[in-house]
Amino acid sequence: MTYELPIETDRLTLRRYLETDYDDLLKLQSSPDVTRFLLYDPKTPEQVRQSLAGRLADVPMDTDGQALTVAVILRETGQHVGEVTLFVHQAEQRTGELGFVFHPGFHGQGYAREASVELLRLGFEELGWHRIIGRLDHRNTGSAKLLERLGMRLEAHFVRNEFLKGEWTDELVYALLADEWQAR
């Protein structure tokens, strides 16, 4: 199965990254507020250049470990507000993962939900996936609430299972099945 970009919503454009998105990606990935609950520390300018290079490539989404990360742009202003990602967990089993990272100034306005709905749609309806999960640090209550608003259910709470940024943290795993997506 294939997918098409860009994706337009009422307020957003989800599109491939461009070289000109470097400054916006730098603001996102170098911010301690943004990376607080992510698996990486704030990135250096060179690390962000490498990150952007990976986001520029076409990704067929047919092999374990691949990831499609798209820039989320306000249609009205052209401003970069964040990004959403689909990760291929097991291509043969048709399973994946949803991720999202947004600039703090755009939290609480529904942009992450609007963009994430489109990636769930892409995963289930265009790629034909069976199951999509969302994993996060249990302290990231805003993201947990977003996954719940997306219709995902909490499936697991792993206690102190990851040593992250100098401390043991709990991990929550949410999930949604294709038939649950269709029935929503």
Disulfide bonds with the S-S distance in Angstrom:
none
